[in-house]
Amino acid sequence: MSEMIFYERVVALNDQTHAKLRVGPPSSFAYAARTNSVPLLTSEFFECAREYPIVFARGEAGPVAAALLGLREAENLYVGKDGTWDARYVPAFVRRYPFVPGKGAQGELLVCIDEASECFDSKEGEPLFRGGKPTAQLDHAMKFLAEFHQGATTTELLGRRLQELGLLRPSDSVAQLNDGTQFRLNGMSVVDESKLRALDREIVQELFVSGGLAVVYAHLMSLGNLGALVERLSKRGTAGKAAGS
């Protein structure tokens, strides 16, 4: 799963090149309308479990926790035609737009932006720099990205640990609409409850102390939201490919 979902032209923010750049909030969530899943942080699992099915997708460094937003390619069932987000909680991955963390030549964290975003302008919005220094607006974005980067590292460690313990299995869920159309969640994994219950006491204690056990149960509870996702799809029609296919 790519870090650059819905980002078109990512560049590192520069106090000289972007000295006069201003930023405003997105006018809508249209930029995320063609995204059927987004990476999640473990700190979000409890909020997201009330809204979305949480699954594990394939990533370059291991399993990636993700909120499932649609059952077909390039379709987010939580973004309406008017660009509004139809859920109480919006994942941090979506909210950080149009900013995104990047890595410099020495592995340092860089603040990057999507230059193609309508959020940026030279006249409208809040300035990013004043006198060559970051403004409070940019400081807030930098803090958000740093926290997101740290949270992503913690989440990656949990995903790899679950994989090491053999707890992840390919999802065998099949979503069926009222007209009989079926959608299988290809390329996605979930925690195997039977293997979770069979863990040694020491491993269970390890997961409990680290907070991983609570996160796993939030993930398992979230899978009940698949039915609500099917209902959303039923209202939109059925022409298209299944997510992950």
N, C-alpha and C positions, 0 to 999 in steps of 0.2 A: 504494500500500500504506500503510495507516494506522499511525501510531505507537502508537495506542491499542487495538491488537488485544488482546482479552480483558480490557481494563480497563473497569469498569462506571461508577464514580463518581469521577472524577479531580478532586482539589482540591490547591491549593498547601499545603505543610506550613507550619504557623504555630506559633511557640513559645508562644503564649497559648491559641489554640483547641485545640491538641493537646498542651498541657503535661503531661497525665497519660496520654497515649497510650503503649502498649507494643506491641512487635512480636515475633512469633515466626516461625520458618520455616514455609513452606507444608506442610500435612500430606500433600499429594500434588500432582501436576501436572495435576489435573483441570481447573484453570482454563485450560489450554492444549489440552485434548482436542478442541476444535472449531476448531482453527487449522491449515489445510493448508499454511501457509508462514509464515516469520518473517524479518524483515530480518537481514542478516549484516554484520559488519565485515570488512574485508580481512584484519585480523590473525587472524581465525578460519578463513580459507579452508583452511589446511593441515590443521587438525584436522577441520573439517567435511567436507572432501573424502573422508575415510575412511569417513564415515557416511551423508551425504545428497547427493542431486543438488543442485548449486548453479546457480541460474538468475538471470535479471534480469527483474524485474517493472516495470510502469509505476508511476511515482511522480510527485508533484506537481512536483518540481524536476528530474526526469530518471529514468533507469533506477535501480532499487533492487536491490542484490544480495540474494538470498534463498535460504534453505535450504528445499527442497521436502520437506514432511513428509507429504503425502498427495496422492492423485490425484482426490479428490472434495471437493466443498464441505463445509465444517464438519466435517472429519475429519482427525485427526492419527494416523497409523498408528504413531507411536512411543510413544503414551500408552496403556497397557493399561487394562482395566476396573478394576483396583485402583489406578489413578492413578500407577503407576510409569512411569519413562521408560526405554524399552528401547533404549538406545544408550550408548556410552562417553562421548560428549561432548554436553553440553546447551548450545545457543546462548546467548550472553550476553543476548540480548533476552528470553529466557525466564527466565534466572536473576536478572535485575534486579527482577522482580516481587516485592512489590507497589509498588515505587518506580518512578518514571518522570520523566525530565527534562521541564521545561516552560520557556516563555519569559515573562518579565515585560513590563511596559509599555514598558520601555526596551531590550528585547531581551536582558536579562540571564537567565542560567540559573537556573531555579527547581527546587527539589526538590518533586516532587508525589507523591501517594500515591493508591491506590485505596481510598477509604473503605469500599467494600463488601467488601473482602477480609477473609477469616476470620483473616488473619495479625495483625490489629490488635485490641487489647483494652485495657480500662482496668485489668485486674487481672493477667492472665497475660502472660508474655513480658518482654523487655528494654525498659527505658524509653528513649524517644527524647530526652527532655530531663531535665536535672537542674539545678535552680537557674536555669532559663531558658537554659541552655547545652546544645548538642548533646552527647550521650554518645558514647562510643567506637563504639557500635553505629551511631548515625546518621552519625558521621564516616566510617565505612567505607562506608555506603550513598552518601553524598555524593561520596566519592572515586570510587566505581564509576561513578556517573552522569556525573561530569565526564569520566572516561576514555572512557565509552561515547559521549558527545556529541562528543568530539574525534575518536574513531575513525569515527563516522558521517559527519562532515564530510569526512574523508579518503576514505572509501568513495564518497561522493557525487561527489567530484571525479573519481575513477577512472571511475565509471559514465558521467559526462558526456563524459570524454575518449574512451572507447571508442565512444560514440555519435558524437562529432565525427569520429572516424576512419573511421566507417562499418563498424565491426567487428561490430556487433550485428545479428542477423537473427532473425525470428520462429522460434520452435522448431517444427520439423516432426515432433517425436517422437510416436510413437503407441505407447502401452502396450497390449499385448494379453494378456488372461488365458487360461488353459487352455481355458475354455469359449467362447472367441472374442470375448468382450466387449472393446471397444476404448475407450481413453481418450486423447484428444489434449490436449496441454498448450497450451491456448489462452491468449493474452494474455501469454505469456512469451517471452523472447529468450535466445539463447545466442551465444557468439562464433563467427564464421564462420572456420573454420580456413584456408580457401583465401585469404581476404582478409588474414588474419594473416601468412601466409607471403609475401604479395606486398607487405608494407609496405616503405617506403624504409628504408635502413640507419640514417638519422638518427632516424627514429621508433622503430625497434627499440631503438636505443641509449638513447633517452629513456625508454622503458618499462622497459628493463633497469635503468637507474640508479635510477629511482623505485621499483623493486620491483614495478611493475605487471605486468611480463611473467611473473614467477613466479606471481603471483596468477591471471593469465589461464590459465596451464597447470594450476594447481590446479583451477580451474573446469572446464576441459575434461576433466580426469581424473575429476572428481566425477560426470560424466554417466553413467559406468559404473554408478553406484549406482541408476540407474532400474530396472534389472532386479530388484534386491533390494526396491525399493519395490513393484513389481508382485507379487512373491511375498507381501509382507505383506498386500496387498489381497486376493489370492487366498484367504488364510486367513480373511479377515473376511466375504467375500461380495461381491457385485457390484452391489447395488441402490443407486443414487445418481447424482449428477451429477459430471462430470469437473472437476478443479481448473481455475479460470480461466474456466469456461464461464459 
